[in-house]
Amino acid sequence: MKVAIIGAGLSGLVCARELSSQHDVQLFDKARCVAGRMSTRRVEPDLQFDHGAQYFTARDPRFHVEVDAWVAAGAAAPWTSPIGVLQCGEVTLSENSPVRYVGVPAMNAPVKRLAEGRAIHLSTRIEAVSRDDDGWTLAAESGERFGPFDALICTAPPAQATVLLGEVAPQCAAEVAKVTLNPCWATLVQFTQWLPFDLDGAFVHDSPLSWIARNGSKPGRNAEPDCWVLHATQAWSERHVEQSPDQIAPQMLAALAAAIGKSLPGVAYQTAHRWRYSIPPQPLSVGCLSDAELRLAVGGDWCQQAKVEGAFLSGLALAETVVQWE
Ligand SMILES: Cc1cc2nc3c(=O)[nH]c(=O)nc-3n(C[C@H](O)[C@H](O)[C@H](O)COP(=O)(O)OP(=O)(O)OC[C@H]3O[C@@H](n4cnc5c(N)ncnc54)[C@H](O)[C@@H]3O)c2cc1C
């Protein structure tokens, strides 16, 4: 079969890898690079930030095997830094946590590895999909058309998938529309001196911030300069969702100073990134949704679990579904 996959994040690329020995698979992503929410923001050669997923854990044996392969290939490693909880200036070290892994040298490394040698149309936003007797056709924002394909897989976030599928697969689109993804503001900051904070990562309570991480403490990164990623809570991100990055970064830095109870060093670089669709608060736990008659399957973390492992498992479920149509 000729298979089109919308989305070159982890779920789309795992699905592509599973299918590609038997099928002709093409991927489409609106971004300039693969990895979706596991992306890394590179500012200049020496400055990088994991601004989406911060780390991943592995519980399912199938994901364990995959992570072990990533580690063996040097694309991931355990992040062994002290991580804890920060509340009103007090820190509590987390104990008995599962192993936290990160991509090496950046969070996007495992996905980039999965992407090697695959047919991927980057910077290609799919605006519409249609189906006739020949199969699926994809229309890109640029005006380009791709197809026909025998099967279509969509791993875009639900809001985008609903728009794409609304007319051609209304039943499936209605199911997809039930799922939402929260927004999340991320602030990326390089300090001129070391931030006076003992932990390398912390879940923050009673603050506009939900999480802070010293990016350079992760394996394979430059330890200096001292670069941090700050994530805002869902509620704060929702309230400020339409503000500009220039407005957001100073507010989140003020929240960091308040949370650690100390004044901050000088700032050499700061910016903010809005994840309009970040985490699904209520994922479906079904692996994927599909319509065999239409040869259509829809997936992503939001179909399974709100994390990297969930995206991986959904990618497998998508491939298993397509294989049944052979
Ligand atoms: C701020 C943040 C923090 C997170 N922290 C963690 C964490 O610490 N641990 C953890 O395990 N998980 C975390 N996650 C979740 C994790 O990143 C996701 O579960 C996982 O990356 C989802 O992968 P995916 O393939 O399902 O979706 P995505 O990575 O979102 O991939 C979907 C792809 O579809 C593309 N796309 C969308 N619409 C179109 C279109 N119309 N045309 C073409 N392409 C399109 C997008 O560009 C994207 O690349 C976090 C996510 C965010 C945003």
The ligand as an SDF file (V2000), in Angstrom:
LIG
                    3D

 53 58  0  0  0  0  0  0  0  0999 V2000
    5.5970   21.5590   27.0660 C   0  0  0  0  0  0  0  0  0  0  0  0
    5.5520   20.0570   26.9850 C   0  0  0  0  0  0  0  0  0  0  0  0
    6.1480   19.2970   27.9810 C   0  0  0  0  0  0  0  0  0  0  0  0
    6.1070   17.9030   27.9130 C   0  0  0  0  0  0  0  0  0  0  0  0
    6.7700   17.1840   28.8660 N   0  0  0  0  0  0  0  0  0  0  0  0
    6.8280   15.8440   28.7530 C   0  0  0  0  0  0  0  0  0  0  0  0
    7.6320   15.0820   29.6400 C   0  0  0  0  0  0  0  0  0  0  0  0
    8.3720   15.6280   30.4680 O   0  0  0  0  0  0  0  0  0  0  0  0
    7.6210   13.7230   29.5190 N   0  0  0  0  0  0  0  0  0  0  0  0
    6.8830   13.0900   28.5540 C   0  0  0  0  0  0  0  0  0  0  0  0
    6.9260   11.8530   28.4760 O   0  0  0  0  0  0  0  0  0  0  0  0
    6.1420   13.7900   27.6750 N   0  0  0  0  0  0  0  0  0  0  0  0
    6.1020   15.1470   27.7470 C   0  0  0  0  0  0  0  0  0  0  0  0
    5.3830   15.8740   26.8450 N   0  0  0  0  0  0  0  0  0  0  0  0
    4.5330   15.1560   25.8850 C   0  0  0  0  0  0  0  0  0  0  0  0
    5.3130   14.5790   24.7030 C   0  0  0  0  0  0  0  0  0  0  0  0
    6.1060   15.5870   24.1320 O   0  0  0  0  0  0  0  0  0  0  0  0
    4.2930   14.0440   23.6980 C   0  0  0  0  0  0  0  0  0  0  0  0
    3.5270   13.0360   24.3380 O   0  0  0  0  0  0  0  0  0  0  0  0
    4.8710   13.4370   22.4130 C   0  0  0  0  0  0  0  0  0  0  0  0
    5.9790   14.1440   21.9550 O   0  0  0  0  0  0  0  0  0  0  0  0
    3.7480   13.4140   21.3860 C   0  0  0  0  0  0  0  0  0  0  0  0
    4.1930   12.8570   20.1620 O   0  0  0  0  0  0  0  0  0  0  0  0
    3.1400   12.7130   18.9690 P   0  0  0  0  0  0  0  0  0  0  0  0
    3.8180   12.0950   17.8370 O   0  0  0  0  0  0  0  0  0  0  0  0
    1.9030   12.0650   19.4840 O   0  0  0  0  0  0  0  0  0  0  0  0
    2.6870   14.2250   18.6300 O   0  0  0  0  0  0  0  0  0  0  0  0
    3.5550   15.4530   18.1090 P   0  0  0  0  0  0  0  0  0  0  0  0
    4.9440   15.3570   18.6070 O   0  0  0  0  0  0  0  0  0  0  0  0
    2.7570   16.6680   18.4660 O   0  0  0  0  0  0  0  0  0  0  0  0
    3.5830   15.2660   16.5230 O   0  0  0  0  0  0  0  0  0  0  0  0
    2.5400   15.7180   15.6910 C   0  0  0  0  0  0  0  0  0  0  0  0
    3.1490   16.3530   14.4500 C   0  0  0  0  0  0  0  0  0  0  0  0
    2.1080   16.7190   13.5600 O   0  0  0  0  0  0  0  0  0  0  0  0
    2.5160   17.8840   12.8770 C   0  0  0  0  0  0  0  0  0  0  0  0
    1.3030   18.4990   12.3070 N   0  0  0  0  0  0  0  0  0  0  0  0
    0.2190   18.9540   12.9680 C   0  0  0  0  0  0  0  0  0  0  0  0
   -0.6930   19.4140   12.0990 N   0  0  0  0  0  0  0  0  0  0  0  0
   -0.1740   19.2400   10.8490 C   0  0  0  0  0  0  0  0  0  0  0  0
   -0.6420   19.5200    9.5400 C   0  0  0  0  0  0  0  0  0  0  0  0
   -1.8390   20.0730    9.3160 N   0  0  0  0  0  0  0  0  0  0  0  0
    0.1480   19.2110    8.4910 N   0  0  0  0  0  0  0  0  0  0  0  0
    1.3740   18.6530    8.6910 C   0  0  0  0  0  0  0  0  0  0  0  0
    1.8700   18.3740    9.9220 N   0  0  0  0  0  0  0  0  0  0  0  0
    1.0990   18.6550   10.9890 C   0  0  0  0  0  0  0  0  0  0  0  0
    3.1950   18.7170   13.9570 C   0  0  0  0  0  0  0  0  0  0  0  0
    4.0870   19.6720   13.4060 O   0  0  0  0  0  0  0  0  0  0  0  0
    3.9200   17.6370   14.7530 C   0  0  0  0  0  0  0  0  0  0  0  0
    5.2780   17.4970   14.3470 O   0  0  0  0  0  0  0  0  0  0  0  0
    5.4350   17.2610   26.8500 C   0  0  0  0  0  0  0  0  0  0  0  0
    4.8790   18.0410   25.8340 C   0  0  0  0  0  0  0  0  0  0  0  0
    4.9430   19.4160   25.8820 C   0  0  0  0  0  0  0  0  0  0  0  0
    4.3920   20.2370   24.7530 C   0  0  0  0  0  0  0  0  0  0  0  0
  1  2  1  0
  2  3  1  0
  2 52  2  0
  3  4  2  0
  4  5  1  0
  4 50  1  0
  5  6  2  0
  6  7  1  0
  6 13  1  0
  7  8  2  0
  7  9  1  0
  9 10  1  0
 10 11  2  0
 10 12  1  0
 12 13  2  0
 13 14  1  0
 14 15  1  0
 14 50  1  0
 15 16  1  0
 16 17  1  0
 16 18  1  0
 18 19  1  0
 18 20  1  0
 20 21  1  0
 20 22  1  0
 22 23  1  0
 23 24  1  0
 24 25  2  0
 24 26  1  0
 24 27  1  0
 27 28  1  0
 28 29  2  0
 28 30  1  0
 28 31  1  0
 31 32  1  0
 32 33  1  0
 33 34  1  0
 33 48  1  0
 34 35  1  0
 35 36  1  0
 35 46  1  0
 36 37  1  0
 36 45  1  0
 37 38  2  0
 38 39  1  0
 39 40  1  0
 39 45  2  0
 40 41  1  0
 40 42  2  0
 42 43  1  0
 43 44  2  0
 44 45  1  0
 46 47  1  0
 46 48  1  0
 48 49  1  0
 50 51  2  0
 51 52  1  0
 52 53  1  0
M  END
$$$$
